[in-house]
Amino acid sequence: MVEKRGTDWGGRERRRSTRVDARVALQLSGAGKGLPADTVTTESINVGTEGVYCLVPHFVAPLTKLMVTMVLPLKGKRGQVKNEVMKADGVVVRCQPAGDKSGGYRIACFFSGLTDEARAVLDEYVRQHAGEPRDAEE
């Protein structure tokens, strides 16, 4: 399921997967290349199985390679919440001024290197927050 973009973006929707509006803890590191510090801590605006959208304090050039670390709260079968740490290689695909009083830039980061385990965590997080039902076998 592909969801529509908000009114702040006039481009054509190209996502192939669902994203959910979510504010989760996020850490970006980029081997000192495109970030103002070794690590930038922020939170997401939305999260999907192919990438994350977030606010950063400084411009980050498109095609900048980053390491993305997120803490995703997942509900277990008995309703308990467990924080899963998900790490993935990412590439900045868009950087635009936030356009509001908060300043900074909004960046879209595509996950270029996801392990099967990281993909499973993301899939489950998106499923839980998009309101999709669990599989019968779970």
C-alpha atoms as one frame of an Amber mdcrd trajectory, in Angstrom:
protein
   0.000   0.000   0.000   1.413   3.387  -0.961   0.349   6.417   0.995   0.070
   9.939  -0.387   2.547  12.620   0.514   1.569  15.640   2.518   0.943  18.975
   0.892   4.518  20.152   1.566   5.924  18.123  -1.337   4.830  18.741  -4.910
   6.735  15.856  -6.501   5.321  12.660  -7.949   4.895   9.800  -5.462   7.405
   7.042  -6.212   7.327   4.939  -3.061   6.516   1.272  -3.479   5.953   0.575
   0.195   3.944   1.939   3.099   5.338   4.589   5.384   3.910   5.463   8.758
   4.066   8.777  10.560   6.260   8.009  13.534   8.579   9.871  15.830  11.264
   7.382  16.793  14.774   7.953  18.118  17.240   8.101  15.265  20.992   8.422
  15.013  22.830   9.232  11.788  26.543   8.772  11.316  28.452   9.296   8.118
  32.137   8.684   8.581  32.672  12.440   8.925  31.680  13.172   5.331  28.347
  14.936   5.084  27.372  15.599   8.676  28.354  18.500  10.940  29.449  16.023
  13.627  30.437  12.358  13.761  26.894  11.535  14.868  23.614  13.439  14.656
  20.784  12.451  16.979  17.271  13.318  15.853  13.881  11.690  15.434  11.993
  10.467  12.431   9.049  12.171  10.748   8.000   8.947   9.044   9.406   5.457
   8.647   8.996   2.826   5.953  10.578  -0.439   4.942  12.648   1.333   2.301
  13.706   4.462   4.165  13.212   7.165   6.746  12.333  10.877   6.605  13.731
  13.127   9.334  14.771  16.632  10.338  18.474  17.488  10.676  20.093  20.780
  11.694  22.351  21.161   8.616  22.272  20.527   4.878  23.276  16.973   3.899
  24.060  16.527   0.220  22.077  13.979  -1.781  23.973  10.714  -2.320  25.706
  11.072   1.063  26.141   7.604   2.573  25.046   7.281   6.194  24.685   4.665
   8.891  21.150   4.852  10.301  20.379   3.537  13.774  16.777   3.564  15.023
  15.067   2.361  18.171  11.728   0.835  17.155   9.190  -0.112  19.841   7.508
  -3.396  18.874   4.578  -5.044  20.616   5.009  -8.729  21.342   2.354 -11.434
  21.189   1.345 -10.782  24.803   1.208  -6.996  24.409   4.575  -6.245  25.985
   6.669  -3.577  24.244  10.272  -4.304  23.356  12.612  -1.701  21.888  14.438
  -3.145  18.882  17.610  -1.432  17.689  17.743  -1.439  13.884  20.886  -0.480
  11.961  21.166  -0.028   8.225  23.300   1.621   5.584  21.475   4.486   3.946
  21.818   7.062   1.188  20.365  10.574   1.304  18.052  10.919  -1.681  16.550
  14.322  -0.896  17.423  17.290   1.307  15.218  20.363   1.438  14.835  23.280
   3.868  12.288  22.521   6.589  10.477  25.748   5.654   9.234  26.543   9.126
  10.463  28.261  12.286  12.295  25.119  13.425  14.879  25.643  10.694  17.099
  22.829   9.576  16.522  20.455   6.687  14.285  17.512   6.014  16.129  14.579
   4.540  14.857  11.412   2.929  17.213   8.497   3.440  16.886   5.283   1.413
  18.027   2.074   3.124  20.685   0.711   0.786  21.876  -2.133   2.958  19.332
  -4.003   5.062  19.986  -7.358   6.625  17.104  -9.828   6.639  16.790  -9.274
  10.385  16.607  -5.464  10.026  14.030  -5.789   7.238  11.892  -8.082   9.421
  11.991  -5.556  12.290  11.012  -2.710   9.938   8.249  -4.757   8.314   6.773
  -5.582  11.708   7.037  -1.990  12.965   5.316  -0.593   9.867   2.652  -3.315
   9.988   1.873  -2.597  13.647   1.639   1.149  13.110  -0.264   0.991   9.821
  -2.999  -1.043  11.492  -2.610  -4.170   9.348  -3.806  -7.443  10.948  -1.340
 -10.099  12.082  -0.978 -13.320  10.119  -3.151 -16.142  11.499  -0.133 -18.326
  12.317   1.433 -15.831  14.737
